[in-house]
Amino acid sequence: MVDRPKKPSALAATPGLAPQPQVNITHSNSTVSAVLPTGESVEILLYGATITSWKDAAGDEKLWLSEKAVTDGTKAVRGGIPLVFPVFGTAPDHEATSKLPQHGFARTSTWEFLGKSTSESSETKDGGDSSVKLDFGLSDAELSEESKKAWPYSFGLIYSVTLSKDGLTTTMLVRNEGETSWDFQLLMHSYLRISDISAVSVTGLESSSYVDKVASPISTTTSPDGPVKITGKTDRVYTPAGGPSAPVAISEGGKKKFSIVRDNLNEVVVWNPWVDAKSIGDFAPADGYKQMICVESGAVKGWQKLEAGETWEGGQIIGV
Ligand SMILES: O=P(O)(O)OC[C@H]1O[C@H](O)[C@H](O)[C@@H](O)[C@@H]1O
């Protein structure tokens, strides 16, 4: 060993590394999971970059996942946070995306894990990392031949999932890597876990224009000046009057459970299939609709246009 008589005393006293998040790739490379030193955790399936679990420090699950969710990469996951891109629903009248299946290909493509970054916060007493950011990528190179044929554009997506003790942030960067312009829709389809839908109310959607997809014919109307209660099958696309930065809050029994703030995502889709859940093959238990509410942040009204080389970014923070 090299003798260092002039070794700086600070070096000699350097403490061990502060607690770091543990990030693991498990299940034969199909899942990425991270646990903060404070106990919060997240799990992301590379298939669809679908967040399938998000737990708080006490181990309580925040997301609803169907008991019959298929997680082997053969079908979009029923629950968690699937990603909708480049089309919301189907768009038979929109030439460029008309050949794509419902909600596009992002949720049924296998993403690449690009790595993690951490950040420290003085709030963490022991100086450990207070958040972890996990990045995932998808480009046309990774698409199935079928998807490439249906949507023949060059693109790059970077999806970042940031877990902190205060909540979960998901952001998407969309880049046009090709030489022609194209347009897209995008949605973060969050299935939030609640205990009893009859006790839930949603604020932040008051006096806002919304498309009621359950009404026949589908109609656009303005919501009343009060919280939204779910009392039957609900499928609505709101454009909240307060804009993306005004929180949409989900309370249960008067207690706030989630608060969602958006960036560049102007719409909020509220979905609960109610008793029709029994006709959704991978939705279980059939009365599981009582324990979930989808409050989804998206850019789904009209289209986001990207010229060659342009980048677009949008995201949400789900606070607890
Ligand atoms: O069954 P999926 O294709 O996963 O779609 C589930 C739901 O997604 C969104 O919330 C749409 O607004 C609904 O119309 C749709 O039923």
The ligand as a Tripos MOL2 file, in Angstrom:
@<TRIPOS>MOLECULE
LIG
   16    16     1     0     0
SMALL
NO_CHARGES

@<TRIPOS>ATOM
      1 O1        -59.9330   -0.4980  -22.7100 O.co2     1 LIG1
      2 P1        -58.8780    0.5150  -23.0480 P.3       1 LIG1
      3 O2        -58.4920    0.4810  -24.5050 O.co2     1 LIG1
      4 O3        -57.6870    0.3510  -22.1660 O.co2     1 LIG1
      5 O4        -59.4680    1.9380  -22.7750 O.3       1 LIG1
      6 C1        -59.9700    2.2900  -21.5100 C.3       1 LIG1
      7 C2        -60.5590    3.6860  -21.5450 C.3       1 LIG1
      8 O5        -59.5420    4.6250  -21.8080 O.3       1 LIG1
      9 C3        -59.9340    6.0090  -21.7290 C.3       1 LIG1
     10 O6        -60.2440    6.3530  -20.4270 O.3       1 LIG1
     11 C4        -61.0840    6.3030  -22.6670 C.3       1 LIG1
     12 O7        -61.6030    7.5960  -22.4570 O.3       1 LIG1
     13 C5        -62.1710    5.2850  -22.5340 C.3       1 LIG1
     14 O8        -63.1230    5.4960  -23.5680 O.3       1 LIG1
     15 C6        -61.6440    3.8720  -22.5970 C.3       1 LIG1
     16 O9        -62.6830    2.9560  -22.4270 O.3       1 LIG1
@<TRIPOS>BOND
     1     1     2 2
     2     2     3 1
     3     2     4 1
     4     2     5 1
     5     5     6 1
     6     6     7 1
     7     7     8 1
     8     7    15 1
     9     8     9 1
    10     9    10 1
    11     9    11 1
    12    11    12 1
    13    11    13 1
    14    13    14 1
    15    13    15 1
    16    15    16 1
@<TRIPOS>SUBSTRUCTURE
     1 LIG1         1 GROUP 0 **** ****
